[in-house]
Structures are given as C-alpha cells and as structure tokens.
Amino acid sequence: MTDRRALVVRGGWEGHHPVETTELFIPFLEKSGFEVRVEESNEIYADAAVMAATDLIVQSVTMSEISKEAFAGLRSAVEAGTGLAGWHGGIADSYRANSDYLHLIGGQFATHPGRPPAERPGDETDNYLSYTVDMTELGRTHEITEGIPDFPLTTEQYWVLHDDLIDVLATTTHPVQPYHPWHRPVTSPAVWTRQWGAGRIFVATPGHSVDVLEDPNVRTIVERGMLWAARLR
C-alpha cells in the first residue's frame, strides 16, 4: 500500500504524444511508491478534494485551454504543497491564453528555431537541431541533475521566455545563423525548478517525443524531477 498519490493529466496537441510519453513514466512512479491516477481532462483540477489528496501532478497538455475553475484549483493546490512536473510543451506551452498559468510556471515556449531552409523536408524534422544541454553551476550540485554531464541532443531546441524567479539547472544556447534575424547567441533555460507557495514545480524542455525522453540523461532528469517536485512529507 502507498500513501502517496500522483495525478497524470494529459491531452492537448497530439503531436507531443501525451499518452505515449506519460505511459513511459507511470511504471517509475508506481515503483517509487505512488498510486497513479490518469485523467484525460484538466477539469480534474477543479475538484478540491482530489487536489488536496494529490502529492504530485504530472502534466502533459500542450496548448489547449483551461477553465477559470480548473486553473484556480491547480494554482491553489500548488500553493498548498502539491508538486507540479512536466516536460516540453506539455508544461511549458500549455494554456497560452492564460497569463496566470504562465506566471505560475515561470517560463513559456516562444519558438524552436529551424534547420537551414534548404535542409527542411517539410515535416516535424524541419525543427530538429543538434545542440547541447549545458549544466549550470547550480545544476552540477542539485539533486535533480547532480552527476549528469553536459550532453547532446538532436530534437527541437526550445527558445523560452522566462523570469528570474526560476532556478535554472541547465541551459541551451541558440547560435547566430545567417537565415535567422537575431544578432547574438541567446541562452534559454532547458531545465528549471520553481518554488511557489508550499509547492515545487519542475520543468524540462526536452521531450518532444518518446525517443527523446528515453535518452538516459533526459529520462534521469525527468524521473528525479518528478520525485523532487512531489509534496514534502
């Protein structure tokens, strides 16, 4: 028996494979002592009794919408100590029209720069770039990322708009390219945490598809991040 409860909330844009990617981590959560409940709608956030009993929310809902009641329930739960964790667009590109949600998370997807125009086949790989996830000084000692070296990925490289209330564990740098309009390299957070009231929030921007989440470094970061975010007991 377990007295820890995790709520997996998934949906939104199917291109981020919300079912397949969350199914990847449910066995880990169960092995870690969580009773896991899965919901296909964020309206569960409006259920105060469920939220009060939830120690960890794992959200994978790209774009989509959230009702006033559901968002109020989510924010109240986090402020009261429920952890919130996710990856890629499932947490960093959710509910674009809700500025209070963006405030809660502390970072918002802006774009993922593309490959050179002549190298774009016209599918999702147009935006696959080879880049490095670089650990920050904090990241080298934080329990989520300790012992993980800087590592390469070939996938979407998120450009994130963010505030300085987040604690950045890893970054990625967008270089200057002749086919892009910016004039100097831009560094974005790739992994961060955030304290919000009594709650903890964890975000990793890699995670466009199952194969990215199966990368040993990404998977380790996500698994540790979920455990870190869960309600402290």
N, C-alpha and C positions, 0 to 999 in steps of 0.2 A: 504494500500500500504506500501511497505517496500523499504528502500534504501540500505539494507544490503544483500549481496549475499554470499551464501555458495555453494561450489563445492564439491560434493561427488564423489571420484574416487575409483572404486572398481574392483577387479579382482584377477588374480593370482591363487594360490593354493586353490582349492575348500574346502579343509579340514578345513579352517578357516571361512567358511560360509560368504563370503564377502557381499552377497546380504542380507541375513537374519540379519546379525549383523548391517549393516548400516541402514536397514529399521527400526531397533529398535529406532534409534536416529533422523530420519528425522522429525517425528512429533514434537519432542522437539525443533529442530532448527526452524521449521516453527512457532511454538508458541512463540519462542524467537525473532521473527521478521525478520528471514532470508527468502529470496527467494532461494529455493534449486534447484540446477541443478545436475543431476546424469549422470556420464559418466562411461562407461564400459572399457575405454581405457585411459592409461596415456598420449596418444598423445595430449590430450587437453592441456597439459602443454605447448606445443609449440605454442599455439595461444596467442600471446601477448595481443590482445585486451580483450579476455576473462579473462586472468590472471590479467590484470590491474584493471578490474572491480570486482574482487573476493576479498572478505574480509576474507574468511576462507576456507581452503581446509581440508576436512576430508578424509583421505586416508586409504583404506583397500585393499592393494595389497601385498600379501605375495609372496616372492621370485620374479619370473618373471624377465623381463628385461625392460630397459628404454633406449630410443634412446638418442643420444647426444643432439639433438634439444629439446626433451622433458625435459631432466634434466636441461639444460640451462635455459629453461623457468621457471621451478619450482624454481630453486635457485634464479633467478633474481626476481621473484615475492615475495619470502620470504624476500629477502634483501630490497625490496621496501616497505614492510609492510604487505603483505598478511600472515595471520596466517596459520599454518600447525598443524594438530592434528590427533591423531590416537591411536590405541591400539594393543597390542600383535604383531604378525608377520606382520600385515598389515602396520606397520610403522617401527618396529624395526627389521624386517627380510625381507625388500624389496631390490631388485636390488643388490644382493650380489656381483655382478661383478663390480659395480660402486663405487670405493673408495671415490669419491667426494660426493656421496649420504651419505655414512657412516659418512663422515666428517660433513655434514650438520646436521644430526640427533644427533650425539654425543654419541650414544650407539647402539650396534649391538648384536642381539641374537647370542649366541655361542652354547648353548645346553639347554636341560631341563632334569636334572638327573632323572633316573627311579626308580621305586619301587624295592624292593629286587627281585632278579631273580626268586625265587620260587613263587612269588606272581604275576607274569606277565601273563595275559591270552592271550596275543598275539594280542591285539588291542590298540587303542589310550590310553586306561586307563593304559597301561604299564607305562606311564609317569605322571600319576596323583598322586600328593603327597599332604599331608596335611601340610600346612605351614602358617606362619603369615606374613602379610604385616605390617611393623612397621613404624610409622611416625617418621620423623626426627625432630630435633628442629625447622628447618625452616618450615617443613610441618605442624606443630601444629599451626602456625600463618598465613600461606599462604592462600589466598582466595580460592584456589582450594581444599585444604584439611582441613581447619580450622574446628574444631568441630568433625572430624572423628577420632574415636579411632583406635588403632591397631586392626586388625581384621583377622580372619582365613579364608582360602580358601582351597578347595581341587580341584586342577586342575594342569596344567603344571606350574612349577616354573622356570621362565626364569633365566638363567645364562647369564649376559650381560657384554660384553667388552665395556668400556666407557672411556671418557676423563673427565677432571675436569673443563671443561667449562659449564657443565650442572649443574643445581641447583636441587638437589635431595630432593624430598618431602617425599618419602617413600622408604624403602629398604626391602629386604628379604634375609635371611641367609641360605645358603646351609650347612647342617651339615656334619660332617665326618661320613661315613658309611663304614663298612668292605668290601663291594663289590664295592667301588669306589676308585680311585687311589690317590685322594688328601688327605693331611695330617693335614689340619686345616680348620675350618669353613671359608666359603667365602661369603662375603656380596655383593649383587648386587643391583643396583637401581631398584625399581619397579615402581616409578612414578617420572618423572622429567620434567623440563622446560628448555628452551634454548633461549637465545636472539641471533638473527642472523641478523645483519644489523638493519633495522627498524622492522623486523618481530619477531614473537614469535612462538615457537614450543612447543608442549605439547605431552608427550608420557606416556602411562600407559601400563605396560607389561601384567597384567591380561586381559583376553578377548578371550580365546581360542574358546569359544562357546557362544551361546545366553544366556544359563543359568548363566554363569559366569558374563556376562555383566548385567544381571538382578539382581545380588546381589546388595542390596541397597547401600552399600558403594562404590562398583565399579562403579555403574551407576552414583551416585552422583559425583564422581571424574571425570568421563569422561564428563559428562554434564558441570560441572564447568570448566573443562579444555578446552573444545571447546570454551566456551564464553571468557575465559581468553586469548586464542590464537588469537581470531578474531582481525582484524585490529582495532587499536585505532582511534577513531573519535573525 
